[in-house]
Amino acid sequence: MKTIAIVNPYAGNGRTEKIWPNIELALKQSIGTFQTEHTSCKGDATILTRKALEGGATRVIAIGGDGHLNEVINGFIENDVSLYPDAILSFVMSGTGCDFQRSLGVSSKWETAVAKLKDAPIRQIDVGKVSYTAADKTQQIRYFHNIASFGLSGAVDHYLDNSPLGNYLGGTLLFLWATIKTVFTHPNQTIRYRIDDGQQEEICSRLCLLANGRYFGGGMHAAPEAELDDGLLDLLMLKEISLLKFLWHLPKIYMGTHLKLPVVYFQKVRKFTAVSSEHVILDIDGESPGFLEATFEILPKVLKLQV
């Protein structure tokens, strides 16, 4: 098996670069020899992954955070299919949020995660697809492994991209602070939506999400019933709600006890389209590449995963 590790040294606010020599040594002890490529800028991981697969790699290991893993996955898939169906994706999380590994029960300690790669089972998982509006008004496509959402979550991404707090806070605390800080300025927005090619409906919401995985936002148990291989996305829409009620219910999202709240709309879907006359920001696996109008779909069991 030809294995290539794609490393984002900037993940975790530069933490990955510091600990990579230790991860590299542990990986060699766990899985044997492999080649390494380091990213230098946003988008590099997709290009390096595609190059690795074209060069005969049968396994790619993403070393970084959720955003880095998203880029690697986009190197596997094009036109809604895996370009190399026998190729395997693995990962070692070393970023800030590391939400996807929670859905898989992967240890937050990289040492444990690396050791388990030696005999880890291979499974086929679903991948989500978003067709969205980029900043230049063009229509773009991005695939996602975990959760795509819009509204407050997209605004949180923008806040984090411009905040120095990432150098001092990490994981859950960082995302919690960013959410609380942002919600004071982010309003409910009017969204027109369509589920599985049904009739168009309307909702006023602060946050809507389509989940393949269960966690986002640095540990929020946002979609406790989501499955990675059921051929469905879990749709959650927060109905119009006051700021005080949102803050009151926020702990329930971390505990995963919010689905039965009257203010939460929940349904499993295969396709979801949303549009708004307002400026509604997307969040795709922790990154914000664009805005509504957007269509969200599921690609059943399109990717081989070994962790």
Order of alpha helices (4+ residues) and beta strands (2+ residues): beta-alpha-beta-alpha-beta-alpha-beta-beta-beta-alpha-alpha-beta-beta-beta-alpha-alpha-beta-beta-beta-beta-alpha-beta-beta-beta-beta
